[in-house]
Amino acid sequence: FFVATVKTGPSFADAAVGRIAQGTKVLAEGGYDKIFRTTFETAPEEQLLKTYACYLSTSAGPVMGVLYLSSQKLAFCSDNPLSYQVGAQTQWSYYKVAIPLHQLRAVNPSTSKANPAEKYIQIISVDNHEFWFMGFVHYDSAVKNLQRPLQPARSS
């Protein structure tokens, strides 16, 4: 598909500058919930549960964006449009991924053996597409929350 292992993650300074720029954009556009609803198709009853600033590993390198966890889907959108070629023309588009929660097969935490500070979260859909996310500020919390939809519903 289009997932590649990235040897080096973004530097802490790059990540910090990116987060500041992202925070400014979020404020300007009315908050994460509004951005989520305008970027992805959502049902009226769908609730945005968590957002994570992170990077998606792609064959072209890491792409900075936001991972959204809602009551119905896991979705990622890049912070900026990415260029791609269509014939001789350069086109620009946001990089988006959306996986309905019922199509999630696995959420696997992973750490680089070469550099234990590099932590990843592998998301696998039921049709075996793999997505690798990295650069989480609150990695352990992200793993726990992203794994929650895979746990059987508890009756109280």
N, C-alpha and C positions, 0 to 999 in steps of 0.2 A: 504494500500500500504506500504510505509516505512517511513512515516513522523511522527515524534513524537514531542511533546512539550518539549523543553529543559528548565529546571528550571533556570540554571545560564548560562550566556554568558561567553565567554572567558574574562580573565582579561585584562585590558588596557595594562599592561606590556607584556603579552603573545601576544596580538595583534600587538604591536609595533615590537617585535622581529620577529614575523611571516612576517610582512610587509617588514622588512629589508631583510630577507632571500628571500622573493618573488621578491623584486626589483633586487637582485643579479641574480636570475634565469632568470628574464625577459631580463636583459642586456645580459647575456651569451647566450641566445637562440635567440637573434635578435629582441626583441620587442614583444608586445602583438599581433600585426597583424600577425606576422609570426607564433607565438604559436597557435593562433586561427585557422589559415589556415592549420596547420599540425595536429591539434587535432581533428578538425571537418571537415566533408565534406562541401565544400563551392563552390558556383557558381563563375565563373570568375568576374561577375559584382557585386557580394556581397561586401558591404562596412562594415567594422567594425566601429561602431559609438561611443560606450562607453565601458569601462571596469570598473569593480568594484571588488576590493578585499573584500571578505566577507566570511561568513560561511553559509553552507547549513545545516539545522537541519535534522538529520536522526535518526532512531531508535537506532543507536549505539552512538549517540552524535553528536556534531557539527563538520562539516568537513570544513577545511579551503581551499579556492580556489579562483577562479576568475569567476565572472559572466560577460559574454560578451553579448552586445546588438549590433546586426548587422542590416543591412537593410532587412534581411530575417528571422532571428531567435534570440531567447534568449537561451544562452547556458552557462552551468557551468561545470568546470573541477576542480577536487581537485588538490591541489599543490603537493601532494605526493600520491603514490599508497597505497591503503588500502588492508589489508589482509582479506581473506575469506576462508572458508573450503569447499573443494570438496572431500567428503569421508574423508579419513585420511590425505589428503594432504592440505597444506596451499598454496593458490594462491594469487597473488598480482595484483591489477588492479587499474587504475585511476577511480575515481567516476565521471561519466559524465552524463549530462542531456542536451538534446537539444529539444527545442519546436519551431516549425515554427511560425512566428508571426501571421499568419492567424488562428492558433489553440489556441491562447491566448484568454481566456474568461474574466479573471479579474486580476488586479494588485491592491491589497489592503494593504494600510499602516496599521500597528497595533502596539499598545503599550501595554506592560505588565501592568496590573492593580496593581500588587504587587510591581513592580519596574518601574516607568515611564521612567527611563533611558534606559531600554531594549526596543528597537524598532525593529520591524520585517517588512518584506514585504512578503505578501502571494501572490504567483502566482498560478492561477488556469487555467488549460488547458480546451479545449472544451470537452474532455472526462473525466472531473472532477478529474484529478490528481492534488493534491495540493503539493506545494513546499514552504517551509518557509525559507527565507534568513534573516540573521542578521549580526550585526557587521560592518555596513557600516560606513566609515569615513564621507562621505557627504550624509547622509540619505535623506534629503529633495530633493536634486538634483537627487538622484537615483530614488526616488518615481516618480518625475516629468518625467524623461526620460523614465522610464520603462512603465509609463502609456501612453506615447505619441502614440505608435502603436495602441492603442485601440480607439483613438479619430478619429472621421470621418475626412476624407481628406477635407481640406479647399480649395475651388477654389479661385484663386486670380484674 
